[in-house]
Amino acid sequence: MEKLIYADNAATTPILPAALEAYRKTALEAWGNPSSLYTLGQKAKEVLEKAREEIAACIGASPREIIFTSGGSEADNQALRTGAYLGKRKGKTEILSTAFEHHAILHTLEDLGKEGFTVKLLPVGKKGVVEPKVLAEAISENTALVSVMTVNNEIGTVQPIAELAKICREKGVLFHTDAVQAVGHMEVDVKAWGVDMLSASAHKFRGPRGIGFLYARRGLVLKPVIFGGAQERNKRAGTENLAAIAGMSVALREAVSNLGKDREKMISLRERLIAGLQEIPYSCLNGDREKRNAGTVNFCFEGIEGESLLLLLDEKGVCASSGSACTSGSLDPSHVLLAIGLPAEVAHGSLRLSLSAENTEEEVDAIVAAVKDAVAFLRSISPLWESLETGKKEHWLKK
Ligand SMILES: *Cc1c(COP(=O)(O)O)cnc(C)c1O
């Protein structure tokens, strides 16, 4: 096979060698249980607390506000269950979120719905950005919690988190953000943003898999979702995955220290990619043109199936996605693309490319060439495309 071109960084990222080294070193040298009283255990405890300090500093939090989880999904689950629980104690049973959240949010909300909570999903408009006014109008006396993601994982749009959090604070409503696609990719400052809870996951910023954290503002008492020992000050039971935590800390510090430099490079790659793909007729870039992160590009091409496109790209060594990794394999169109108002037929022809600072201009050009070829081929054998071209069906996208 040719050299791989990896353009699926929103699904996962390759571990940073320095993070792997920190993992290895911790696993070999600080392998004691941080809860043990002897010196070996206490050495592990020191590593744990140092990582907590370093991670907290990367997002403007204090160490006591960070608890380690098994990743973004667990952090999301715990944040929502905490908000629901605290709300219920005050007699509030409504939770507001958006129609284009990650399934870690949507499926937890579905479950809370079965437990008697009312869940309302705010519209995100054609551009995939939540309007603060829409949130302000939706909040009621009964609202316990609002959860809005910072950066959408499929289309890369960035939400006005500070504004949304401010509205919630003024109305005495808890605010959580799933910042899994933001932490390590843009400046995150929990204090400036004024959020109550924030979720992050290491494998999205070149840390190890299966580790993440939940920020909870000082004074907010998290409800455990995993019960057992007294680790994480009784908020998350289970012997700490110390090696992964140490690896996560190294990866996050490295990502944060390179933010400015990486961003500039990625935006230039992103613009090159968008310009190339826009040459394909009957295509569209999904999500707001300006309010987007540096690396994610999501397109729809009329008359094709995203899944077939992915297979052809894979043959050419290009790793891409049709949406979120969690929904690929199912034939339903992406809930995110439906939420921004695309008809199911158009949403089926989607492609997500998520770049990193490791990508090159040559790779971007190769991706564009591969997508152009593949789309042309798939259209040449597509009955849907034929009916669009012969006028039996009307095009939805512009030429
Ligand atoms: C990847 C992702 C998650 C899930 O994180 P895991 O660590 O894989 O459990 C949650 N939310 C968003 C927005 C994501 O991109």
The ligand as an SDF file (V2000), in Angstrom:
LIG
                    3D

 15 15  0  0  0  0  0  0  0  0999 V2000
  -14.5550   11.5160   20.7240 C   0  0  0  0  0  0  0  0  0  0  0  0
  -15.6160   12.3350   21.3460 C   0  0  0  0  0  0  0  0  0  0  0  0
  -16.2400   11.9310   22.5350 C   0  0  0  0  0  0  0  0  0  0  0  0
  -15.9460   10.6020   23.1900 C   0  0  0  0  0  0  0  0  0  0  0  0
  -14.6690   10.5620   23.7740 O   0  0  0  0  0  0  0  0  0  0  0  0
  -14.0330    9.1430   24.1290 P   0  0  0  0  0  0  0  0  0  0  0  0
  -12.8000    9.4850   24.9000 O   0  0  0  0  0  0  0  0  0  0  0  0
  -13.7430    8.4720   22.8470 O   0  0  0  0  0  0  0  0  0  0  0  0
  -15.0280    8.4200   24.9740 O   0  0  0  0  0  0  0  0  0  0  0  0
  -17.1900   12.7530   23.0880 C   0  0  0  0  0  0  0  0  0  0  0  0
  -17.5110   13.9250   22.5210 N   0  0  0  0  0  0  0  0  0  0  0  0
  -16.9330   14.3630   21.3930 C   0  0  0  0  0  0  0  0  0  0  0  0
  -17.3170   15.6760   20.8200 C   0  0  0  0  0  0  0  0  0  0  0  0
  -15.9710   13.5700   20.7640 C   0  0  0  0  0  0  0  0  0  0  0  0
  -15.4180   13.9970   19.6300 O   0  0  0  0  0  0  0  0  0  0  0  0
  1  2  1  0
  2  3  1  0
  2 14  2  0
  3  4  1  0
  3 10  2  0
  4  5  1  0
  5  6  1  0
  6  7  2  0
  6  8  1  0
  6  9  1  0
 10 11  1  0
 11 12  2  0
 12 13  1  0
 12 14  1  0
 14 15  1  0
M  END
$$$$
